[in-house]
Amino acid sequence: MRAFKFILTFVLAYFVLDGFLFRFLLWRLPNESAWESFPLYNFEYRFRHLARREKAGEFRIIAAGSSIALYSILPEKLNELFAGEPGNRTNVLMLARQGLNVFELNAIFDRILETRPDVIILPLNMVDFRLERPIVLDLVKDLDTDHRGEALQSAESDLWQFPESQILDPGGYLLAARSPRDLGRGLFLEISAAYRYRSLFWDGPSQYLENRYSKGRSYENYAGIPVEGGNITHRGWVGSNFEITITETLRREGLDVQAPDSLFARPGENDMSGPILEIQPAEARPRRIELQRGWQNISLSEQSPGSKVRFRVSRSFYSDENDDRFALRFSRNAGRSEPISFPVSRELRREDERYRRMTDTEYPESFARRILKFSRPGMQYLQSLQTAKRIWALRHFDPDLPAARAFRQFQKKAADAGIPLVVIHSPENPLSREWYEKSVWYAEFIKYLSESPGAAAGQYSFYQWQDALPMQDFYDYHHLTYFGAQKFTDRLARILEKEFHAESAVKRRGGQ
C-alpha cells in the first residue's frame, strides 16, 4: 500500500508540475525571439496569445499558412491602413509558420477557431502540399496501379511523421497511429506537455537568458537597430560601407562587430596587416582602427545620441551562399537598450535592396549562383522542389493525395463554421514557375484551388496571383522580399476593403 501511495503521489506531482510548467508558465514568459526565429515555438506562442486576447468589437482577420504567408503579408501595414478609417477596428493577425502544410493546417482547424477569426486568409502554393517529399515522389509510379491505395496511405503516414504535426495535433497523430509504438507515443504526447514540447520548450527561455547574460555573438537572426537603407542582412552582416544612427546604448557600450577570418590576408600573401575600419562622424574628425580577427568592441563614446556615423572597411569577402560581399557582423541586439519582444514586425534588410536593384540580366545569374547551386551543403530541399515541379508537370493533378484531401476538408470546416475563407494562389518566381506552369497538372491544380464545394455565396474567394510579381521581388522560388511583401499587402488591402468592409462595420456597431 505504501508503494502504491508513493507511485500515486509521484504521478500526481508529475502531472501537476507538467501542467503548470509546460501548459501555463512556458507561454507566459516574455518572448524575445527575432522575426522568423524558432518557428514552432513562435507559432505555438502566437496561437495561445491570440486565443486569450481579443478586443471588444474587433473584426479579426487571421492570415494563416506557411512561410508563404509569413513572407507575403505585412500585418502591421494592413492595420495602419485600416486605422486611418474612423472607427475601424479591423485587426489583421499572423498565424503562420515555416513548413506549415495544408495537412497540418486542416488538423489544427479547431485550434484556429479558438483564435475567433472573422475571416481567414490563406496564401499558398504547390510547396504547401508537400509534393516534394521523397516518399511521395517514390510513390508516383504506384498511383496508376493496383497499389494506389497503399501508396496514398503511405503518403499520409509520412505526413504524420513530422514532429511538427505531432506537436500541433497529438490527438490526430494518436487517431492515425498504425502500430503499438505510434499508439504509445501519441498517448504520451496527448497527456504529457513536457514530452509534447520537448523539442521547443527551451527556445524562449534560452533567448531570454542570452539577451541578459551573453553578448549576443552567437545567433541566427539579427534583432538590433536598423542600418541606414536596410544595409544589414537577416543574419547581421553588413558590407564595407554602412551608416548607423547612434543610440545612448551605442555611446555607452560601443558597437560589437565580428571580423571573420575571410577578411584577413591568407598565409603566403604579402599584406599580413588587418583590415582598416574608418569611422566617419558627421561633425568630428574621422579615425582609423586596425581590426583584429573575431569579435571586438568599437568605442563610440565620443558620439552624440541621434547623430549619424558612417563606417568604411578597407576589405570585404565574397559569400557564395548570398552571392554578395560582406565585411563585418553585428551582435544580435546591437544598439538596443532593451531586446525586442513579441509581437515583432518584419524589417527591411540588405537582400531586399540588393535584389530590387538588379536588372533582368543580373538577377537570373545571381539566382543560379544562390539557389540552383545544389552541390552546396543545405541545398537538397531546393533541389527536391525543382525535381518535384518537373515530375508533377508530366502528370494530372491528383485530388486524392493526402494534402489535397486535407485542403478540401479545411474548406468544408471553414464553410460549416460560417467563416469566410480567402485563398490566394501566391506569386512565384518566374524563373521557377516556367518549369511547370504550362502543364496540364498546373491548370488542374488552379481549378482545384478555385473550387469550394458546399461553400455558401460569399464564403469562399479565390485569387490567382501566381504571375503578379517580377523576379526581383523573390529571395528564391516562393519567398517574397520586403518590397514584394509590400506589393502583396497593398493588393490584399484592396480585396479586404472590397469584400469585408460591410461585415467589419456591422461588428463595430455590435451586431453579428
N, C-alpha and C positions, 0 to 999 in steps of 0.2 A: 504493500500500500504506500509506503514511504517513497519508493522508487516511482510509483505512478504519479504521486503528487509532485515530485521533483520534475518529472517529464512534462506534466501538465503546466506547471509554473513556468518552465523554460519555454514551452511552445507559446503560451500566452504572452510572456515577456517579449519573445521574438517578434510576434505579430504586432504588438503594441508599438515597439520601437520601429519596426519596419514601416508601419503606417505613419508614424509621426515624422521620421527622418526622410523617407523616400516618397511619401504621398503628400506631405504637407511642407515641412521645413525646407526641403531642397528647392521648392518652387517659390518660396518667399524670400530667398536670398537675392541680393542685388545681382542683376545680370549685366556684366560689363564687357561682354564679348563684342568684337567688331562685326560690322556688316559682313555677312557671308561666312562667318566663323561658326564652328561647332553646329553643323546643320541640324542634326537630330535633336540635340539639346535645345537649341533655339526654337525649333518647331514645336516641341512639346511645351516649352515655356510660354510661347505665344498662344498656344491652344488654351492653356489654363488661364492666362491673363485675359484673353478675350471672353472666356466663358464666365468669368466672375465680375466683369466690369462692363457696364452699359449705361449711357446717359439717357434719361427720360426723354422721349420724343426723338431719339436719334434714328436716322434712316441708315441702317448699317449695310454696307456693300463689302462682301468678302471676296478678295482676289485670291483664288486657290490655285494650287498646281505645283509644278516642279520649278527648277531653276529657270525654265522658260518664262514663267510668271514673275519670278523674283527679279530677273534681269530686264523684263519688258515694262513693268509698271512702276511709276514713282508715286506712291500713295500720298506723300506729303504735298506733291504738286497738285494732285487732284483735289485734295482737301483745301488747299489755298484758293483754287479756282472757285470751288463751291462756297467757301467762306465769304467771297465777295458779294454773294447774293443775300440780301437782308432776310434774316430768319431761317436761312438754310442750315439744317443740322445734319446734312449728309456726311457720313464718315466712311471713308474707304480704308479698309484694313487688310494687311497682307497675311496670308496663311499659306505660305509656300516653303518648299524645301528642295535642295538639290537632290535629284534622284527620285522624287515622289512620282510614281507612275499611276496611271488611272486605275490599276488593280488595287493598289493601296488606298487611293482616294475613295473608291467605292466602299472598301472595307471600313473606313472611318467616317462614313456619312453621318451616322448618328452622333458622333462626336462633333462634327461640323455644325449640326443642328443646335448643339449646346452653346455655340457662339451667337445664336439668334440672328442669322443673316436675313435681310430683306431681299437681297439679290446675291447670286453667286456668279462671279466672273471666272471663266476657265480658259486661259490661253494654253494651247497645246500644239504639239507637233508629232510627227511619226515617232520621235525618240521617246515620247511618253507612253508608248505602247510596248516598250521593251522588246522590240523585234530584232534587236542586235544581239540578244543573249545567245551564247554559243550553243546551249542545248536546244533553243528554238531553231536556230539555223541548221543544226544537225538533224532535226526532225522534219524539215521541209519536205524531204524526199518521201516521208511516210504519210503526208497529208492527203495524198491522192491514191492511197492504197487501203487495203483492209485493216491496216494498223492505225488508221486515222484517230480512232477513239483513244487508243493508248498514247498516241503522240500528243494529243490535246491534254490528256490527263497529266502526262509528264511535264508539259509546259506549265501547267497550273501549279503543280507541286514545286517546280523550280522557283516560281514567284514567291511562294510561301517560305522558301529557304533564306530569303533576305532577312538579316537581323532587324532591319527597319520595320519590315512587315510584322514581325513577331512582337516588337515593342509597341507599335502603334495599335495593333489589334490582336492581343493574345487570345481573346475568345475565338476569333476567326481562325487562328492557327490551330487552336485546340479542336475545333469542329472539323477542320480539314486534315487532321492527323490520320496517317495511314499505317503507323507502326507503333508498338508499345513505347519506343523511345520518344517519338514525336508526341505521343499522348502524355507521357510523363513530363516532358519539357513544357508542353502547352499548359498543363495543370499548374505547374510551378510558376510559370510566367503570370498566370491569372491570379494566384494567391499571394505571391511574394513580389513586392515592389522592388526590393533590393536586387533580386535576380533579374527582374524585368529591365531595370535601368542600370545594370551593372557596367555597361559599356559607355555610359554617358554621365553618370552621377558626379564624376569628378571634374567635368568640363567647366561648369560655372564657378564652383568654389576655388578651383585652381587658378582661374583667371583673376578672381577677386584677390587672392593672396599674392599672385605675381604682381598685380598692379600696386601693391603696397610694400612688398618685401624684395622685389627684384628690380633690375634696371631696364627691363623690357628689351633685352638684347636677343632673345630667342622667341620668335613669334611667327605667325603665319600671315595675318592681315594687319596692315597699318591702321592706327586709330589716333594719330597725333594731329597737330594743327595742319591746316591746308598749306600747300606750297603754291606760290603765285602761278596762275594759269593751269592749275591741276598738274603741275610738273613733278608728280611723285606717283609711283606705281602702287598697285594693291599691296605689294609686298614691302613697300617702304623704300624703294630705290629711286634715286634722283640722278639726273645727268650731270655733265661737267659744269653747267651753268644753271643756277636756280636762285630764287629770291623768296625770303620769308618776312613776315611781319613779327617784330619782336614782342613777346609777351613778358609779363612780370616773371613768370617761371623761367623763361629762357635767360632773362637778365640775371636772375638769382642763381640758377643751377647750370646754365650753359646748355650746349647742344651736344648730345651724344651721337657720334657717327661711327660707322664701320668702314674701314678702308680694306677691301679684300685683297688677297694675295695677287689676284689678277691685275691689280692696279700697279704692281711693282715690277721693276725690271727682273728678267729671269737670269739665272746664272749663265755667264758667258757673254752677256750684253755689256756694252761699255758703260752706260749710265746706271750706276747702282744706287743713286740717291732716291729718296722717296718723292712722291708727287707733291706738288705745292698747292695748298689751299689759299686762295686770295680772298680776303674778306673786305668788301667794299661798302661801308656805311654811306648813307645819303649825305650826312653832314659831318663827316670826320675823315681823317686820313686813312687810306687802306692799309692793311697789314697782311703779312705773308707768314704762313705756317707750313713747315715740312711735316707731312702726315706720316704716321707710323702704321705698321701693319696691325690690323684688328681694330677693336673698339677704342675710342678715345673721346675725351671731352673737350669741346671748343668753347673757351670762355667768351661770353658776350656781356660781361658786367659793365662795360662802358657804353652800351647801347641803351637808348630810352625806349620803354614800352610804347608800342604804337608806331615806331619808326620802321622803315623798310631797309633791309640789308641784302645786298647781292653777294653771291659766292661764285667763285670760279675755281675749278680744279684743273690742274695742268695736264692730267691724263684721264682717259676713260678706257673701259674694256668692253668687248662685244659679248652679249648674251645670246647664245644660239637659241635658247628657249623663247626669248622675247623678240628676237631679231631687232635688237636695239642696243645702244651704247649707254652704259651706266658708269657712275663714279663712286658714289657713297650710298650707304643705307642709314636711315634714321632709326632711332629707337622707337618702340611701339607707340608710346604716348608722348612723343616729342612735343614740348612746348605747352602741354596742358597742365593746369593746376589740379584738375580732377579728371579721372578716367571717364570716358563716355559711358552711358548707361542706357538700358532698354527704355523706349524703342530707339533704334539707331537708323538714321537715314543714309542712303547711298550718296557718295560724293564723287565729284569729277576727279579722274585720275589721268596720269600721263598717257596711258594706252589710248584713252578716248580721243585726246587731242591729236595724237600721232596718226591714228588711222584716218581721222577726218581729213587730215591734210594730204593724204596720199592720192595720187592720180589713179585712173583706171588701169594704168600700166604698172605702177608701183605696187598697188595693193595685191594683185594676184601673185606677184613674185614673193612678196612678204608672206602671204598666206601659205604658199608652197613651202617656204622655209620654216615657218612656225608650226603649221598644222599638219601638213602632209608628209613630214619627215618622220615616217613611222619607225625608223630604226632607232630613234632616240628613246631612252627609257621613259616609261609612263605614257606612251602614245598608243598603247594597244586598244584603248577604248575608242579613240577617234578612228582608228583603223577598222575596228569592228563595225562602227556606224557606216563607214563608207562601203564596206563589204555588204552589209545588210541592205542598204539602199539599192545597190546594184542587183542583189539576189531577188529582192521582192519586186523590183521593176519588171522582172520576167514572168511574174505570176499575176493572178487575180487577187484582189483583196479578200481576205478570209474573215468573215464576221464571227466565226466560231472560235477564233483564238482567244485565250483567257482574258487578256486585257481589253479586247474588243467587246466581249460579252459584259465585262465589268463596266465599260463605258455606257452601254445600254441600260444596265441596272442602275447606274448613277443617275442617268437622265430620268428614269422612272421614279426613283426615290425623290428627286427634286420636284417632279410633277405631282407626285402624291402628297408631298408636304406643302404644295402651293407656293414654292419658292421659284421665282423666275431665274432661269439659267441662261447666261450669255457665254457661248462658246466661240472662241476666236482661233481660227487656224493661223497660228502666229507666223510672222515673217521668217524666211530662211535665206541664208546667204546664197546669192545667185550661183556662186561657184560650186556649191554642193547640191543645190536644187537641180542643176542640169543633169545630175546623174540619174534622175528618175521621174522628173516632172511630166514628161511626155508619155509615160507608160499608162497602160490600162489600170494597173494597180493604183496609181496615183489618182486617176479620175474616179475610181470606185471608192477610194478612201475619202475623198472630198464629199462625195454623195452620201456616204455613210455618216459622216460628221454632220451634214446639213439636215439630217432627218432626226426626229424625236418622236417615235410612235407613242401615242397616248397623251402627249402634252396638250393642254388647252391653249386656245388662242392667246398670244401674248406671254406665254410661259416659257417659250424657248426661242432664242435668237442665235443665228449662226452668221459669222462674218469670215470671209476668206481674204486674209491679208498676206498670204504667202509671198507675194511678189511686191510688197508695199515699200520696201526699203532698199537702198543701194548697198553694195558690198562693204563700203566704208563704215557702215553702221553696225558691223558684226565683229566680235572677237574671233569667232570660229564658225561652225556651221549654223548654230541657232541662237547664241547668246548675244544680246544687243549691248552695244556700248552705251555710255551715258547719253550721248546725243541721239542714238537710236531709240532709247527708252523715252526721251523727251518727245520725240515724234509719235511714238506709240501711245503715250499718255495723252497727248493733245487729241489724237484721233479718238481714243477711248472716251475722253471727256465729252466730246460731241455726241457720242452714242448714248452715254448715260443721261445727259441733259435731255435728249430727244425722247428716250424710251421711259425714263423713270422720274422725270420732274414732277409729274402729277402725283405719283404714288408717294414721293417724298413729302410733298406739300400736305397730303392727307394725314400722314403720320405726325407731321409737325403740329397739326391742329388737334391731334389727339384721337383721330379716327383710326380705323383698322382696315 
